[in-house]
Each structure stands twice: as C-alpha cells, then as structure tokens.
Amino acid sequence: MQKADFINFRQYYKQAAVLISADDYYQTFITHKVRHSAQVLKFGKKIIYQTVELTTKTLDFVAAAERALLFHDVGRFEEGTLRYQAEQNKEYIAAASSQLNHGDLGYNTLLKNPLYNDPRILAAVKYHGLMMEDVYKAPEWQNFMQSPNKEEIRQILFLVRDADKLANLQSIQKEQSLYRDIFYKQLPPECRTMPLSVDVVEQFMARQTILFPTVKTFADRILMVISWIYDINYSASYRISQENGYIKYLLAELEKYNLDKTLQQKIVNQVNEAETKCE
C-alpha cells in the first residue's frame, strides 16, 4: 500500500464532500465510509496474516488486495451525493435502489484510473456487496474468470467480503450503527418494533443468507446480519468474529424484538452449529 493510494482515496471523498451540506445526514454517511474503509483494510490484513494460502502470495498480490480493501466502498461517495441531491429535489430513492449500486459506481470510478484498473481490484469492488449466487450468474464475472489471475480475483473478492462484514459487525456492536443507517432511517416507525417475518425466518433456518428485499422489520434486519455467518469464506474471519463477540451481541439485540423464546433458541442453536463447523 502506497501513500499515494491514501491520497487518492481521500480525494475521491473530498470530491463528494463539497457537494453535500456539512450538517446533512449524507455528509455523515460518506464520512463514516472513510472510517469504515480503514477498518476493512485493518481486518483484511488480519485475515491475510492468519491465512496460510494468503500469506504465501506475492507482494504484488498483497498490494492489489490492500487496494481492493481500501477502495471497496469508493462508490459510496458518489451514492451519497446522488441521494443527497435527490432529497434536495424532493425525490425518493429506495434504500436498495439498483440505480445507485455502490459496487457498480465504484467499479466505474476505478475503471477510469490506470492505477486501479486491475481485474483483481475491480471485481472485488463491483461484487463485494452482492449475493454470491448473483455474482456467479453475472456475465461480467464470467469474463473475470477468463483472466489468468482468476484464482487471485476470487481470493481477493472473498477477502474483501469477509473484511467488510467484520468491519460492519464491529460498527454495529460498538456504534449501534443499525439504528442509524439508511434502512432504519427510511423504515416506517411501526415496522421498527414488529416481530420477525416468516419468510426471513425460513431463509435463516435453510442456512441461507437472507435476501435484503425480503427484510420488512427491524428484527428481520438484525437476523439478516446474523445470517452473514453463512457467507464467510476464511476460517480466520470466523475466529476474529468469535473473539470479539459480534454475533453474540446481535443475538442479544434480536431477543429484544423476538418474543418467541422457542424460535430464539432455535436461532441460537443454528448459529452455534454454523460457527462450530468452521472452527
């Protein structure tokens, strides 16, 4: 990782920051993404150094991986400005709008920069936030898999996905960020205290990562985050999560909304089973 990379990253942030009012929610949103990106880089380095198949890679691989970690959310800066401008114009944009996919926005941004126009970086930026089932179906992913570096592309994508989850879990635990994100901001008040939806519970019990469009209540949102345990790729990521008690914290939060004690115990048991298999 070069000093120039951090300078370039900050420049992307500054270009967005000047377009948003200093006291607006979206200014806070993009500023948080600066901190989040630093956390993702930190967790990514931890995963690399605790994973044999990654520690034996070349310095070139590590440099590409660290750049992918730092720039993975660079599209959030443009997303923040677009959402801010829409609200200023009294327009509504859904929290999960496909028109503002930050992976695509970041991909298009870095594609124009010769320093980062590297398939190992671009694929991680474009696909780190998607369900892997959707990634595998994407025509562009098939193109990436034609690259001589296809194994490194896959390894870096998995690394960024894991580090991103760990950084988000840390923020959720330490900063209670689920109560301040765009989803919660736009969630109707009556849905903030409703119980788990049947569809969401069925997905979790089927050991599936819960689909965001099916999330209707805040309890659903918490269980969706817990379901990330089904989409972790490196054993080191599980260890880091367990050492910090991230999922334990989320289960305690879920219990505040899920008054079905039997269901709550089933969820706890399934989490324990999933984590035990990955030790």
C-alpha positions in Angstrom: 0.0 0.0 0.0 1.5 3.3 -1.1 1.0 6.8 0.4 -0.5 7.8 -3.0 -3.3 5.3 -2.5 -4.5 7.0 0.7 -4.2 10.4 -1.0 -6.2 9.3 -4.0 -8.8 7.7 -1.7 -9.2 11.0 0.3 -9.5 12.9 -3.0 -12.5 10.8 -4.0 -14.1 11.5 -0.7 -13.4 15.3 -0.9 -14.9 15.5 -4.4 -18.2 14.2 -2.8 -18.0 16.1 0.4 -18.0 19.5 -1.2 -21.3 18.7 -2.9 -23.2 17.9 0.4 -24.2 20.3 3.1 -21.9 20.0 6.1 -24.7 19.2 8.6 -26.6 16.8 6.4 -27.1 13.1 7.1 -25.3 12.1 3.9 -22.2 14.1 4.9 -22.1 11.9 8.0 -22.8 8.9 5.7 -19.8 9.4 3.5 -17.5 10.4 6.4 -18.4 7.2 8.1 -17.4 5.3 4.9 -13.9 6.8 5.2 -13.6 5.2 8.7 -15.2 2.0 7.5 -12.8 1.6 4.7 -9.8 2.0 7.1 -11.4 -0.7 9.3 -11.9 -3.0 6.3 -8.3 -2.6 5.4 -7.3 -3.4 9.0 -9.4 -6.6 9.2 -8.3 -7.6 5.7 -4.7 -7.5 6.8 -5.5 -9.6 9.9 -7.2 -12.2 7.7 -4.2 -12.3 5.3 -1.7 -12.8 8.1 -3.8 -15.6 9.7 -4.5 -17.5 6.4 -1.7 -19.7 5.1 -2.9 -19.6 1.5 -2.7 -15.8 1.5 0.5 -15.3 3.5 2.4 -17.2 0.8 1.2 -15.0 -2.0 3.4 -12.4 -3.8 3.9 -8.8 -2.7 2.0 -7.8 -5.9 -1.0 -9.9 -4.7 -0.9 -8.3 -1.3 -0.7 -4.8 -2.8 -3.7 -5.5 -5.0 -5.6 -7.0 -2.1 -4.9 -4.0 0.1 -6.0 -1.6 -2.6 -9.2 -3.6 -3.1 -9.9 -3.4 0.7 -9.3 0.3 0.9 -11.3 1.3 -2.3 -14.1 -1.3 -2.0 -16.6 1.3 -1.0 -15.4 4.2 -3.1 -18.7 4.1 -4.9 -20.4 5.1 -1.6 -19.1 8.7 -2.1 -21.0 9.1 -5.4 -24.0 7.3 -4.0 -24.1 9.8 -1.1 -24.1 12.8 -3.3 -26.8 11.4 -5.6 -29.0 10.5 -2.7 -28.5 13.9 -1.2 -29.3 15.7 -4.5 -32.4 13.5 -4.9 -33.7 14.5 -1.4 -32.9 18.2 -2.1 -35.1 17.8 -5.2 -37.9 16.1 -3.1 -37.3 12.8 -4.9 -37.5 9.5 -3.2 -34.9 6.8 -3.8 -35.4 3.3 -2.3 -32.7 2.2 0.2 -31.8 -0.7 -2.1 -32.1 1.1 -5.5 -30.3 -0.8 -8.2 -29.7 2.6 -9.9 -27.3 3.5 -7.1 -25.5 0.2 -6.6 -22.3 1.4 -4.9 -20.4 -1.6 -6.3 -21.1 -0.5 -9.9 -20.4 3.1 -9.1 -17.1 2.3 -7.6 -16.2 -0.1 -10.4 -16.9 2.7 -13.0 -14.8 5.1 -10.9 -11.8 2.9 -10.7 -12.0 1.7 -14.2 -11.0 5.2 -15.3 -7.9 5.2 -13.1 -4.9 3.4 -14.5 -3.6 2.8 -11.0 -6.6 0.7 -10.1 -7.8 -0.7 -13.4 -6.8 -4.2 -12.3 -9.3 -7.1 -12.5 -8.3 -8.3 -9.0 -9.4 -4.9 -7.6 -12.3 -4.2 -10.0 -14.1 -7.5 -9.3 -13.8 -7.1 -5.6 -15.2 -3.5 -5.8 -18.0 -4.5 -8.1 -19.2 -7.7 -6.4 -18.4 -7.4 -2.7 -21.9 -6.4 -1.8 -23.9 -8.9 -3.9 -25.1 -12.3 -3.1 -22.6 -14.8 -4.5 -25.4 -16.6 -6.4 -25.9 -13.3 -8.3 -22.2 -12.9 -8.8 -21.8 -16.3 -10.4 -24.7 -15.5 -12.8 -23.3 -12.2 -13.9 -21.8 -12.2 -17.5 -19.0 -9.8 -16.3 -18.0 -12.4 -13.7 -17.6 -15.0 -16.4 -15.2 -12.5 -18.2 -13.2 -12.1 -15.0 -12.9 -15.9 -14.8 -11.2 -15.9 -18.2 -8.3 -13.9 -16.7 -5.0 -15.7 -16.0 -5.4 -14.3 -12.4 -8.8 -15.8 -11.9 -7.8 -17.5 -8.6 -6.4 -14.3 -7.2 -9.5 -12.5 -8.3 -11.6 -15.0 -6.4 -9.4 -14.9 -3.3 -9.4 -11.1 -3.1 -13.1 -10.9 -3.6 -13.6 -13.4 -0.7 -11.1 -11.4 1.4 -12.9 -8.1 0.8 -16.3 -9.7 1.5 -15.1 -11.1 4.8 -13.3 -8.0 6.0 -16.3 -5.8 5.0 -18.6 -8.0 7.2 -16.2 -7.8 10.1 -15.9 -4.1 9.9 -19.7 -3.7 9.7 -20.1 -6.1 12.7 -17.7 -4.0 14.7 -19.6 -0.9 13.9 -22.9 -2.5 14.7 -21.6 -3.6 18.1 -19.6 -0.5 19.1 -21.6 2.3 17.4 -25.0 0.7 17.2 -24.9 1.6 13.5 -28.0 -0.5 12.6 -30.0 2.2 14.4 -28.5 4.9 12.2 -28.3 3.6 8.7 -30.4 4.4 5.6 -32.6 1.3 6.1 -33.6 2.4 9.6 -33.9 6.0 8.6 -36.5 5.1 5.9 -38.2 2.3 7.9 -41.8 3.1 8.9 -42.0 3.5 12.7 -44.5 0.7 13.1 -42.0 -1.7 11.4 -39.3 -0.9 14.0 -41.0 -3.0 16.7 -42.7 -5.7 14.7 -41.5 -9.4 15.1 -39.6 -11.5 12.6 -41.2 -12.2 9.3 -42.0 -15.8 8.3 -40.1 -15.6 5.0 -36.9 -14.3 6.8 -37.0 -17.0 9.4 -37.4 -19.7 6.7 -34.4 -18.4 4.9 -32.3 -18.4 8.0 -33.4 -21.9 9.0 -32.5 -23.1 5.5 -28.9 -21.8 6.2 -29.3 -19.1 3.5 -28.0 -15.5 3.6 -31.2 -13.5 4.0 -32.2 -11.5 0.9 -32.4 -7.8 1.6 -35.6 -7.2 -0.4 -37.4 -9.7 2.0 -36.5 -7.7 5.1 -39.6 -5.9 6.4 -39.0 -5.2 10.1 -36.0 -4.2 12.2 -35.9 -7.7 13.7 -35.6 -9.0 10.2 -32.7 -6.6 9.6 -30.9 -8.0 12.7 -31.4 -11.6 11.7 -30.2 -10.7 8.1 -26.9 -9.6 9.6 -26.6 -12.7 11.7 -27.1 -14.7 8.5 -23.8 -13.4 7.2 -22.3 -16.4 9.0 -23.4 -18.4 6.0 -21.3 -16.2 3.7 -17.9 -16.1 5.4 -15.0 -17.6 3.4 -11.9 -17.8 5.6 -11.6 -19.6 9.0 -9.7 -16.6 10.3 -12.8 -14.4 9.8 -14.8 -16.7 12.0 -12.2 -16.6 14.7 -12.0 -12.8 14.6 -15.8 -12.6 14.9 -16.0 -15.0 17.8 -13.1 -13.4 19.6 -15.0 -10.0 19.5 -18.4 -11.5 20.3 -20.1 -9.8 17.3 -22.8 -12.5 16.7 -23.4 -12.9 20.5 -24.2 -9.2 20.6 -26.6 -9.4 17.7 -28.4 -12.4 19.2 -28.9 -10.3 22.4 -30.3 -7.4 20.3 -32.6 -9.8 18.4 -34.0 -11.1 21.6 -35.4 -7.7 22.4 -37.7 -7.9 19.4 -38.2 -11.7 19.1 -40.5 -12.6 21.9 -40.8 -16.2 20.7 -38.4 -17.9 23.1 -38.6 -21.2 21.3 -37.7 -19.6 17.9 -34.9 -17.6 19.6 -33.3 -20.8 20.9 -33.5 -22.4 17.5 -31.7 -19.4 16.0 -29.0 -19.6 18.7 -28.6 -23.3 18.2 -28.2 -22.9 14.5 -25.6 -20.1 15.0 -23.6 -22.3 17.3 -23.7 -25.2 14.9 -22.6 -23.0 12.0 -19.7 -21.5 14.0 -18.6 -24.9 15.3 -18.3 -26.3 11.8 -15.9 -23.5 10.8 -13.5 -23.7 13.8 
